C-alpha cells in the first residue's frame, strides 16, 4: 500500500465531520484509490457514485485546504466522473 494512500486515508477520516450517505472514490494518479462512504475512508477501488481523479500534489493541496476543490475542477486539475451532486455533498462533509 502506498504511503500517500495511507496518510490520505488517515487525513480524510480526521476531516469527516458527519455521515456521508453515498459512495465516492478518489483516484490518486500513480498511487491508488480511496473509497469514502458512511463508514469513513479506506484504501479500496470499488464502484462509487462519483469518482474524483487528481495527481498526488493536487489531492494533498485540497486535503490541506490550500486548494479549493471547485477551483481545482475548474482549472482541470481535478476530474469528476459521475454524480456531481454527490461530489458537492462530499465537499461539505469534509468541510
C-alpha positions, 0 to 999 in steps of 0.5 A, a space after each residue: 500500500 502506498 504511503 500517500 494512500 495511507 496518510 490520505 486515508 488517515 487525513 480524510 477520516 480526521 476531516 469527516 465531520 458527519 455521515 456521508 450517505 453515498 459512495 465516492 472514490 478518489 483516484 490518486 494518479 500513480 498511487 491508488 484509490 480511496 473509497 469514502 462512504 458512511 463508514 469513513 475512508 479506506 484504501 479500496 477501488 470499488 464502484 462509487 457514485 462519483 469518482 474524483 481523479 487528481 495527481 498526488 500534489 493536487 489531492 494533498 493541496 485540497 486535503 490541506 485546504 490550500 486548494 479549493 476543490 471547485 477551483 481545482 475542477 475548474 482549472 482541470 486539475 481535478 476530474 469528476 466522473 459521475 454524480 456531481 451532486 454527490 461530489 458537492 455533498 462530499 465537499 461539505 462533509 469534509 468541510 
